[in-house]
Amino acid sequence: MLYDLIVFLIIVLPLIIYIVLNASNDRIKFGGIFVLIVFFIMFILPVIHIHYKYYKLNGNTQYEFHEDKIIVTNITDHILQVYLKKDVEKVVISLSPKKMKKSGISFLTFEDYFYIKLIMVDRQEVVLTSLLGENLVTLSENYFDKERIEYSVNIYNSI
């Protein structure tokens, strides 16, 4: 997730800054600044936005899948919530096309983010984000019946 952003920041950003600072032509400087702005909008802002929203939801959260229940614990507030497996009506797994195909190639830095929404019988929703673990999709697919799982494919998986 953040790995792709860090690679971009370490490799691409210094190269563009070097070109802008050492350019003798004003058009090249303007082009370099334009590329920096586009780079910031396409690669950095979306990751900051998604990561912040996911962190607000699950930043201090742990989850445990047991045979008949899911325990979600807020570490900061010491709040323990128990959800029975039988009370989960539907599981919506929201993935990027890259994650859905299980491809290793990322074109955008935010493609590794995903979330799982557990919709209970009483319409309460529990959201588990990719910050809780990369294996969360596989764990959910193995834990819940296939009839209850619904996939949502989005490039930008913001909640």
Buried (B, 14 or more C-beta within 10 A) or exposed (E): BEEBBEEBBEEBBEEBEEBBEEBEEEEEBEBBBEBBEEBEEEBBEBBEEBBEBBEEBBBEBEBEBEEEBBEBBBEEEEEEEEBEBEBBEBBBBBBBEBBBEEEEEBEBBBBBBBBBBBBBEEEEEBBBBBBBBEEBBEBBBEBBEEEBBEEEBBEEBEB
